[in-house]
């Protein structure tokens, strides 16, 4: 598909489907946060320290 074909398909979508698509695009291509598990581990290390301390 070309970008123009994709844009046309997006324009023709129901609003709820467009929102689902935007969320999926964000999750796949634009969300650069570390995984949730890594965030939790880092916070625990900040609070409790590491085993090496």
Secondary structure, DSSP 8 states (H G I E B T S, - for coil): --HHHHHHHHHHS-HHHHHHHHHHHIIIII-----HHHHHHHHHHHHH--TT-
